[in-house]
Amino acid sequence: MKASQTAENGILSELGTRLAQARLDLNMTQEELAEQAAVSKRTVERLETGQSVQLSNLIRIFDVLGLVGHLNRIIPPSGPRPIEMLRHHGRRRRRATGGQAAGPAKPWAWADEKGRS
């Protein structure tokens, strides 16, 4: 198993454990949570045991558990940096330029040595 899969499994397991505890703190059964979130009980079971579920179902469960407001801690809203605002004339950036295509690397040389090869 790759290290990234191991990390992913660990995160899913921890998330499931925490969501189960949040549900228990509200004194809800899995069935009650599923009904209020409009998902199947099996979806709640899968999530709490660290298995993958659809993102829309996770958001529904977060909503019922009162956790949607905490998403800003995971992914805080970001605003443009002042230099970016100047560079883009006050408009927010909408696309990434990606990495520039790198050609074959040329050996570095001092400016006065460039003509001597």
Beta strands, then each sheet from edge to edge (+ up, - down):
end
